[in-house]
């Protein structure tokens, strides 16, 4: 038994050393929904597979789109919305896996919690009637997934006029402060803010989860340049396989995954505590899903909604945006 | 005397707008064009102490130079903790923050949020001018929402002065504005009622000092003069009573200063209580029920000139008319002793007293007219929000709790997962099954599209084999989809059995769930109370239970539901099974009342105050309760006719909290003294009409 393990190990080492490592330029937004990347890195899977992932963090999606346009990146971890924008600009990228679904939820605080807890749509209206003002809901800027998902629920699910609430665009840090200071009544936002606000304010409560606002809503995704698929499909297959493995790792070993994510997101332990990352990873609102098939329809829904509301100025051919073959190959027969 | 500043909140007309996030001064600041001749801004009119929280050299230099040139004292802070502590000291008239400092927008917002959420109301209301590099509306809106009194982008000397003026106009410290304003001292331990009262009084131009305990009131009385004292009666064991407090206030008034006017707010409008308060020196006793109007009511009373001293605070037992003789004699106080002595001297002057009464100084009497109105017999009661439906929730399987998502007291939604056993493998199985379902659903869609396209193009020369192949693909996709959907259902079922889920929206009344705890199948770990099945249980004396029946109206208010009053109905009345052993208050009954759509959203256990309307009489001749006095178990009113008092017996019917029905003895329009205390039959008086 021991001899067999030694032989296997030697064989693996020999295989890696004799094969030249493939270097991939990876752009990513350093947020929790990119957790698969931190697990792949933390577990050292890429190196073992002969892939050298050279990571570059970007503050937000548009920066990644620019870098993609300039041909600087091979692999990107970012949002589905900038992926659509990149595709509409003619950048040849393919979404090969999803990271997370239904990541955006609506958290209410103060009186709005009680109003929305039983029936969110009528609760919003009753709040406005009783308080004599519209509820203030914070979210990211128009065009972002959290903004789009909340507007989708408001207009398409609750069938309420868009002016029934005041949507206040803010950054992530600002949203947390605004919620905790009571400056807003709620926020359409994602983890870890949902968990940290609920822990700090007992009146804060998720009153609409992602599935209610937009079923299977897409969020963060893994995309690769079309050229990489053509030139090195084996590398892409390995990447998708590691990504899928990392997704299951997040479910099976959340504490270990949280350590990797915490190290990546808060290297000096200043921005986030390990405990808050652990809680956010096991939160019911963190649904890590690698399956790209799952977000095909919902991406179309979001695309159509963004087009209808004028956020997207021209349609994107979504059948050209996804490439599901790699995921189908690695999950065949499971 | 040293006093804990955190116990005190001072409010002036300006600060009511200051701390609110509703303030929208941004435009005012931004629109202040420096070039046009304008009235001198407030910021330029007096020396202010300004705290500046900024570390960017260029902005700091501009701010320091501008305001020092204006003659203000400017202190600079570069550290969030130091700035917060300095503001908390209360030494500053305004705070200037900037998002150009290190830490940027978040640090700027952090200091605003910290100051605004500080424990001391006065310092939390400090005007804040926020400087921002970004000239966009959403950025300014964020700062405004967080509590900035005004914002300014692209600061220059003149724009800074104008913006500071705008900030101060929209939110100012209490200290400078206190001078010259009549001061009102307020004792009220309910946060919501104190806010309402302060708001009303401040709008009427009063500076309000608010305390929650009588001890602090006594300390405040030692230090300052007040136009009026507003005491909320809440006589708790071990605390100074309201009557004692009134007596103390009248005794301890500053030498040479006018006696403060005293108004008492109470839930107990029983004649004995009201008379005791009036005798102690209260000018008016008001019911707390109409909390939203109390501030305005006190203001209107303040605007009415107080009665002359002889008719007001100096009323002594020896001058009380016999009709009020049912009240127990009051022990002499420091203020009353000189008058007793004076009266003794008067008594020695035989006949002189009659002459003084007939031709001397006439007491001034507040007079009201008997009027037709509806009188309702009201029974006051307190109670709590309870639930009609409670369920206990248990796991379906035995195992170790892996995650607990909800805690005792939490609100939960219908369908929310409260806790799970170790569900990791089950979750993976569901994810894998879902992936297969979505995959075959996609393949089926593609097969359908391909088939439709081929059929649309099909001509006489089309190959039937191509069609057959596509139909075969489609059939295969259908079969695979069905198979995977069944696998998914089974996987979901297995996952669901590992979770404890809320069957309806409610509150977790109990939780025994701890992560890592071994739990048995069917053994409850949570108790959930239904949010939709709320009612109010009120506790009343069993003597009053006979007057209450299902269907009667109930007016309700709740602590913290700012002035909100709504109507419910009595559902049922039951004897309190805990009986008299439970409380020293004697036997009681429980009245269950509805909690319908008009009610605010109250959580279980929330305290509710109710007025059960047990009986009503329409078109009754009514007078205020204070106008009634009793002697030998008979009721009288002091009729005022041609400036003379005539006591007249009346038959009293129903009593409401403020009015009494006069069945016999009065007709509408007749004038009666609002208080008969100190009046005698035949006495001449000056008349002051009261609305």
Contacts between the chains, C-beta under 8 A, distances in Angstrom:
chain1	res1	chain2	res2	distance
A	111	B	601	6.9
A	113	B	411	6.4
A	114	B	411	7.1
A	114	B	601	3.7
A	114	B	603	7.3
A	115	B	601	6.1
A	117	B	411	5.7
A	117	B	413	6.0
A	117	B	505	5.3
A	117	B	531	6.6
A	118	B	414	7.6
A	118	B	505	4.7
A	118	B	531	6.1
A	118	B	532	6.6
A	130	B	600	7.1
A	133	B	22	8.0
A	136	B	145	7.1
A	168	B	138	7.3
A	168	B	141	6.3
A	168	B	142	7.0
A	168	B	145	6.6
A	169	B	138	5.1
A	170	B	138	7.7
A	170	B	142	5.6
A	171	B	105	7.4
A	173	B	105	7.9
A	173	B	106	4.7
A	174	B	105	6.9
A	174	B	106	7.1
A	174	B	109	6.2
A	174	B	142	5.7
A	177	B	106	7.3
A	177	B	109	5.3
A	177	B	110	6.8
A	177	B	113	5.4
A	177	B	146	6.8
A	178	B	142	7.1
A	178	B	145	6.1
A	178	B	146	6.4
A	180	B	113	7.3
A	181	B	113	4.2
A	181	B	116	6.5
A	181	B	117	5.8
A	181	B	146	5.9
A	181	B	147	7.2
A	182	B	21	7.7
A	182	B	117	8.0
A	183	B	21	5.5
A	183	B	113	7.8
A	183	B	145	4.0
A	183	B	146	5.0
A	183	B	147	7.1
A	184	B	145	6.5
A	202	B	409	7.5
A	202	B	410	7.8
A	205	B	410	7.8
A	205	B	411	5.6
A	205	B	413	7.8
A	206	B	413	7.8
A	207	B	413	6.8
A	247	B	431	7.7
A	248	B	428	5.5
A	248	B	431	7.5
A	251	B	424	5.6
A	251	B	427	5.2
A	251	B	428	5.8
A	251	B	431	7.4
A	252	B	424	5.1
A	252	B	425	7.8
A	252	B	428	6.8
A	282	B	403	5.9
A	284	B	405	6.4
A	284	B	416	8.0
A	284	B	417	5.6
A	289	B	431	6.3
A	289	B	434	7.7
A	290	B	435	7.9
A	291	B	431	7.4
A	291	B	434	6.8
A	291	B	435	4.0
A	291	B	438	6.0
A	291	B	439	7.7
A	293	B	435	6.7
A	293	B	438	3.8
A	293	B	439	4.8
A	293	B	441	7.5
A	293	B	442	5.1
A	294	B	434	6.7
A	294	B	435	7.0
A	294	B	438	4.6
A	296	B	438	7.6
A	296	B	442	6.1
A	324	B	439	7.6
A	324	B	442	7.3
A	327	B	435	7.7
A	328	B	439	6.3
A	331	B	432	7.2
A	331	B	435	5.8
A	331	B	436	7.5
A	331	B	439	7.7
A	334	B	432	5.5
A	334	B	436	7.7
